[in-house]
Amino acid sequence: MAVKISMPLGILHIWKHQNIRRDIPGCHVAINQAKRLAKNLKKLISGKKTVNYEYVDLGSMATIGWKKAVIDFPFISFKGYFAWLIWMFLHLMLILSIKNKIIIFINWAWAYISKNTSLRLILTEGDDN
């Protein structure tokens, strides 16, 4: 059975959608499109009808400095210290394991208290090969 599929994935283009107020670049679209494509390929193999990809805009967030961030959700936009707290909370909640959440929270708390923003490198002794 020959099937013709034409679907550029996220990072190959900027996603434009009538319900979204801005262009959506690369990685979030690519990840979600790849998931949809995998599901659609399984449906094609089993002879079922495929489902079109529909992007859901969850907004975007970015830190822009010490205790500063910007948040652009579909329903509200804000910046500053409160946005930075929201950014930290959401990033902690998206980390999968409890152990990693605790370790990262302790690291962030120590960096906040000590104001140590140095680069964190893990160096090990090893062969010079």
C-alpha positions in Angstrom: 0.0 0.0 0.0 1.5 3.3 -1.1 0.6 6.3 1.0 1.6 9.9 0.1 2.3 12.1 3.2 3.4 15.7 3.0 3.8 17.4 6.3 6.7 19.7 7.2 7.6 19.3 10.8 8.0 22.4 13.2 11.5 23.5 12.7 11.2 23.5 8.9 8.7 26.4 9.0 7.0 28.9 11.2 3.5 27.7 12.1 0.7 30.2 11.3 -2.8 29.7 12.5 -5.8 31.9 12.4 -6.6 31.5 16.1 -3.1 32.4 17.3 -2.0 36.0 17.6 1.7 35.4 16.7 3.9 33.1 14.7 4.9 30.0 16.5 8.6 29.0 15.9 10.1 25.5 15.9 10.6 23.2 18.8 7.2 23.1 20.6 5.4 22.7 17.2 8.0 20.1 16.1 7.5 17.9 19.2 3.7 18.0 19.0 3.7 17.5 15.2 6.0 14.5 15.5 3.6 12.9 18.2 0.6 13.5 15.9 2.5 12.1 12.9 3.4 8.9 14.8 -0.2 8.5 15.8 -1.4 9.1 12.3 1.1 6.6 10.8 -0.2 4.0 13.2 -3.8 4.8 12.1 -2.8 4.6 8.4 -1.3 1.2 8.9 -4.4 -0.1 10.7 -6.7 1.5 8.1 -8.2 4.1 10.3 -8.9 7.8 9.6 -6.1 10.3 10.4 -6.5 13.4 12.5 -5.2 16.8 11.5 -2.7 18.5 13.6 -4.1 21.3 15.8 -1.7 23.6 17.7 -2.8 24.7 21.2 -1.1 27.9 22.3 0.0 27.6 25.9 2.0 30.9 25.7 5.7 31.5 26.3 8.0 32.4 29.1 11.6 33.6 29.4 13.9 34.8 32.1 15.6 38.1 31.2 17.8 38.6 34.2 18.2 38.3 38.0 14.6 38.1 39.4 13.1 39.2 36.0 11.1 37.4 33.5 8.4 37.9 30.8 5.3 35.8 30.5 3.0 35.8 27.5 0.0 33.5 28.1 -2.9 33.6 25.7 -5.1 35.2 28.4 -2.5 37.5 30.1 0.9 39.0 29.7 3.2 40.4 32.5 6.8 40.8 33.5 9.1 41.4 36.4 9.6 39.6 39.7 6.2 38.0 39.8 6.7 36.6 36.3 10.1 35.2 37.5 8.4 33.4 40.4 5.8 31.9 38.0 8.5 30.9 35.6 10.5 29.1 38.4 7.3 27.3 39.7 6.2 26.1 36.3 9.7 24.8 35.4 9.9 22.9 38.6 6.5 21.4 38.1 7.4 20.2 34.6 10.4 18.3 35.9 9.4 14.6 36.0 10.8 13.1 39.2 10.4 14.3 42.8 14.1 13.7 43.4 15.1 16.0 40.6 12.6 18.7 41.7 14.0 18.7 45.2 17.6 18.9 43.9 16.9 21.7 41.5 14.9 23.6 44.1 17.8 23.4 46.6 20.3 24.5 43.9 18.1 27.4 42.9 17.5 28.4 46.6 21.2 28.3 47.3 22.0 30.3 44.2 19.3 32.9 45.2 20.6 33.2 48.8 24.3 33.2 47.9 23.8 35.2 44.7 26.2 32.8 43.1 25.5 32.9 39.4 28.8 31.2 38.3 28.8 28.7 35.6 28.2 25.2 37.1 30.6 22.6 35.6 30.9 19.0 36.5 34.6 18.1 36.2 35.9 14.6 36.6 39.4 13.2 36.7 40.0 10.9 33.8 42.4 9.8 31.1 43.9 12.4 28.9 43.2 10.2 25.8 
